[in-house]
Amino acid sequence: MVVTVQGQSEIVEVQVHWVGGYGTQATLIRPVARWEQLSYYPQLLARVATLFGQGQNTATIAATLNAEGWRPAKRRETFNADMVRSLLARQGLRTPRPAPATTVPRQANEWTLQELVHQLAIPYSTLYVWLHKGVLTARQETSLAHPIWLIQADATELNRLRSLHTAPKQWQHPADTPSS
């Protein structure tokens, strides 16, 4: 059996060589972790931008993408409004929702998780896991109705997090990586 992944995309070619000389070929779709790994990522961004330009809201865009057969990354079967918001923000077509953290007193170089998502283009779920594994240096502000995490990250730390995110996954062990 020969298995070939096209780059880091979701497309996998499988060839089975049977006893007797026969062969079977198939193309499979595997889950990927990041939007950028989707082979159709540029077309997806263009489609989302077109629908947004037509005045559709994020929930309607998600429903349209699902009806047209588009598939998101991250082991999900369907799009939702938050995913569409993220794709729009990546293109500068929509800003992220304002965070209540604007009223919280902050120290120098403190970021909310959502701000880091947009600054670093790292998925929220990745940063959240890193936060709870101690990869990020953070404090929780409880003066609001809902507690909010503030992550300490100067320019050096932002570069470290970018490098950690782009490191090959077999070498990346966030729990073993100390914060700066």
DAUR-V984994 format. One line per field, one symbol per residue. psi: psi as a letter, one per 30 degrees, with the letter a starting at -180 (. if undefined). Layout:
psi = ???
This chain:
psi = kkkkkjbgafkkkkkkjlkffllkklklklklfkeffkfgeeeeeeeeeeeefggkleeeeeeeeeefgkklahhkfllleeeeeeeeefggfkllkkkffffkkllkhkkleeeeeeefhkkeeeeeeeeffgfkkllkkgflekkkkjkjjaeeeeeeeeeeefkkeffjieffjkl.
